[in-house]
């Protein structure tokens, strides 16, 4: 029975991530709260595993099942409730305050772009150009030039000054 003298039949939302969203919203988490990994496992109806007693392949399968549910939960919290969860390695996830959401999103973008640019540059640099035909070499050079322009644009964005933000909200009509 619950507080309203109603019988709790243990009915859960389906798919399980929807139950996780419901539980999250009912739990009253606040900005900067850190929620442990085990809480999320429970919220999607899965028992938090003891990695020491599982073989690697079983752990991997279980982790993939959990991640499918967890990613849907996190996406729904962000898109439908504007709640951004940020990983706290080894602990769980922190509920980001609104003031931190844009800077964290931007830093993640910059980090991913830097990695992608580095990976692409490595692939371009280690192309066996001598094995290309004249036409292919010309196409290769055009691609290298495009990559250089993208890299320059990336460096320019990284150096852009932060614009002052008005303290008064602006009505958008």
Order of alpha helices (4+ residues) and beta strands (2+ residues): alpha-beta-alpha-alpha-beta-beta-alpha-alpha
